[in-house]
Amino acid sequence: CALPICKTSLALQFGAGAQKREMKVYYINAERAINDSIVKCFPLLDANQVDWITPDNGEAAIDIMTYLLRTESNIFIINDSIPGCLPFNIEDGAAADDTVGALARLFAKFMPKAKKYAGLNKSILVQLNQERAKIGPMVKGGKEQPGGNSVKFYSDVRIEITKRFPSPDIKVGEDIIGHYVSVKIVKTRFGIPYQIAELPIVYGRGFDKIGRASCRERV
């Protein structure tokens, strides 16, 4: 997702819904991007009832999530984010060290366990990710997501958020107060895939789920 505030906003709204269902919410702040001004945008989320965890590195984040999924039930974990879970050899290594694929190898070991424990203990893991441009002369214009293919394979639902074009801005007079985004279900095991919703996100308020939103199926 190219819009960090959007994926964080969506995850926090999911967390508010989980609290309504009496699920314990954990926020893994690996990216260290969340702050009070963002959390205050979601009055439905009881931030005092959220466990905010800031791991030192990717291995610590994986160990914490594995432990929670294995030992607790009916919990809701937000991992913000996969690129933020830097393996130790990348975070503390030298610039010249060969670290290609380190993040993908880390999640390749974690995802099968996360899938198993979440299913056994009726828990949910939401992982935020980003699209990056592929490197190489043969992949011009191609996109990839950090974390490797195991993240895609073991996910039950994958949601892609992009700006709606053209004219994504929401204005009051000359002031831009938000923008429209396209939310696409690119994978789901629980319904029909490729559903798309166009939602307004208002700065300081989050997503407007009613507003002028419209849904359509991909033809």
C-alpha positions in Angstrom: 0.0 0.0 0.0 1.4 3.4 -1.0 -0.7 5.2 1.6 0.7 4.5 5.1 -2.0 6.4 7.0 -4.6 4.4 5.1 -3.4 0.9 6.0 -2.9 2.0 9.6 -6.3 3.5 9.7 -7.9 0.3 8.4 -6.0 -1.8 10.9 -7.1 0.4 13.8 -10.7 0.2 12.7 -10.4 -3.6 12.5 -9.0 -3.4 16.0 -12.0 -1.4 17.3 -14.3 -4.0 15.8 -12.3 -6.8 17.5 -12.7 -5.0 20.9 -16.5 -5.0 20.4 -16.2 -8.8 20.0 -14.2 -8.9 23.3 -11.0 -9.8 21.7 -7.7 -8.7 23.3 -5.8 -6.4 20.8 -2.0 -6.3 20.5 -0.2 -3.7 18.4 3.3 -4.7 17.2 4.9 -1.3 16.5 7.8 -2.6 14.5 7.8 0.4 12.2 7.6 2.9 15.1 5.3 5.0 13.0 2.2 5.0 15.2 1.6 8.0 17.5 -1.0 9.6 19.7 -2.4 11.9 17.0 -3.2 8.9 14.8 -4.8 6.8 17.6 -7.0 9.8 18.6 -8.6 9.6 15.2 -10.4 6.5 16.2 -12.7 7.2 19.2 -14.2 3.7 18.9 -10.8 2.2 19.7 -10.1 2.0 23.4 -6.3 2.7 23.2 -5.9 2.0 27.0 -7.0 -1.6 26.4 -4.5 -2.2 23.6 -1.1 -3.7 24.4 1.4 -1.5 22.5 4.6 -3.5 21.8 7.8 -2.1 20.2 10.2 -4.9 19.4 14.0 -4.4 19.0 14.3 -6.3 15.7 12.4 -8.6 13.4 13.3 -11.8 15.3 11.9 -10.2 18.5 8.7 -9.3 16.7 8.3 -12.8 15.3 9.0 -14.4 18.7 6.5 -12.2 20.4 3.7 -12.9 17.8 4.5 -16.6 17.8 4.3 -16.7 21.6 1.0 -14.8 21.7 -0.6 -16.9 19.0 0.5 -20.1 20.6 -0.4 -19.4 24.3 -3.5 -17.1 24.1 -6.9 -17.4 22.4 -9.4 -15.0 20.9 -6.8 -12.3 20.4 -6.3 -9.7 17.6 -2.7 -8.8 16.6 -1.7 -6.0 14.3 1.8 -6.2 12.9 2.9 -2.7 11.7 4.6 -3.7 9.5 6.4 -6.5 7.7 9.1 -4.2 6.2 9.6 -2.8 9.7 10.5 -6.3 11.1 14.2 -5.8 10.2 16.2 -9.0 10.8 19.1 -8.6 13.3 21.8 -9.1 10.6 20.3 -6.2 8.6 19.8 -3.9 11.5 23.2 -4.4 13.1 25.2 -5.5 10.1 27.6 -3.6 7.9 26.4 -1.9 4.7 28.4 -4.3 2.6 26.9 -7.4 4.2 24.9 -9.7 1.9 21.4 -9.7 3.3 19.4 -10.5 0.2 16.3 -12.5 1.1 16.8 -12.2 4.9 13.3 -10.8 5.5 11.7 -13.4 3.3 13.5 -16.2 5.1 12.3 -14.8 8.4 8.6 -14.8 7.4 8.9 -18.2 5.6 9.5 -19.8 9.0 6.9 -17.7 10.8 3.9 -17.8 8.5 3.1 -21.6 8.7 3.2 -21.4 12.5 1.1 -18.3 12.6 -1.5 -19.9 10.4 -1.7 -23.0 12.6 -1.8 -21.3 16.0 -4.3 -18.6 14.8 -6.7 -21.3 13.6 -6.4 -23.4 16.7 -6.9 -20.5 19.1 -9.5 -18.6 17.1 -7.2 -15.5 16.8 -6.6 -13.0 14.0 -3.3 -11.6 12.7 -3.3 -8.5 10.5 0.0 -7.7 8.8 0.6 -4.4 7.1 2.8 -4.4 4.0 3.9 -2.2 1.2 4.6 -2.5 -2.5 8.1 -1.9 -3.7 9.5 -1.6 -7.2 11.4 -4.8 -8.4 15.1 -4.3 -9.1 16.5 -5.5 -12.4 16.6 -4.8 -16.1 14.0 -7.5 -16.9 11.3 -6.4 -14.4 10.8 -2.8 -15.4 7.6 -1.5 -13.8 7.1 -4.6 -11.7 6.0 -4.6 -8.1 6.8 -6.9 -5.2 5.9 -7.0 -1.5 8.5 -7.5 1.3 8.3 -10.7 3.2 8.3 -13.1 0.3 5.7 -15.4 -1.2 4.9 -17.2 2.1 3.0 -14.1 3.3 0.7 -14.2 0.3 0.3 -18.0 0.4 -0.6 -18.4 4.1 -2.9 -15.3 4.2 -6.6 -15.9 4.3 -7.5 -12.4 3.2 -5.4 -9.9 1.3 -6.5 -6.3 0.9 -4.9 -3.7 -1.5 -5.4 0.0 -0.9 -4.6 2.6 -3.6 -5.6 6.1 -4.3 -8.7 6.5 -6.5 -7.9 8.2 -9.8 -8.8 10.6 -11.2 -9.5 13.4 -8.6 -9.0 11.5 -5.4 -9.0 14.7 -3.2 -11.9 15.6 -0.9 -12.2 19.4 -0.7 -14.1 21.9 1.3 -13.7 25.1 -0.7 -10.0 25.1 -1.5 -8.9 23.1 1.5 -8.1 19.4 1.0 -9.6 17.5 4.0 -9.1 13.9 2.8 -9.1 11.7 -0.3 -10.8 8.7 -1.8 -9.1 5.3 -1.9 -9.9 2.1 -3.7 -10.0 -0.9 -1.4 -9.7 -4.2 -3.3 -10.0 -7.7 -1.9 -7.2 -9.5 -3.9 -7.6 -12.7 -2.0 -10.2 -14.2 0.3 -11.1 -17.6 1.6 -14.4 -16.4 3.0 -16.2 -14.8 0.1 -16.0 -13.6 -3.5 -12.6 -12.2 -4.4 -11.9 -9.0 -6.4 -14.6 -7.0 -4.8 -13.7 -3.2 -4.8 -15.0 -0.5 -2.5 -14.2 3.2 -3.0 -14.1 4.8 0.4 -13.4 8.4 1.6 -10.7 8.8 4.3 -11.0 12.1 6.1 -7.8 13.5 7.8 -8.3 13.5 11.6 -11.3 11.1 11.4 -10.3 8.0 9.4 -12.4 6.0 7.0 -16.0 7.0 6.3 -17.7 3.6 5.8 -21.0 5.2 4.8 -20.4 8.6 3.2 -20.3 8.5 -0.6 -18.7 5.0 -0.7 -19.7 2.8 -3.6 -19.0 -0.9 -4.3 -18.6 -2.8 -7.6 -17.4 -6.1 -8.9 -14.6 -6.4 -11.3 -15.9 -7.4 -14.7 
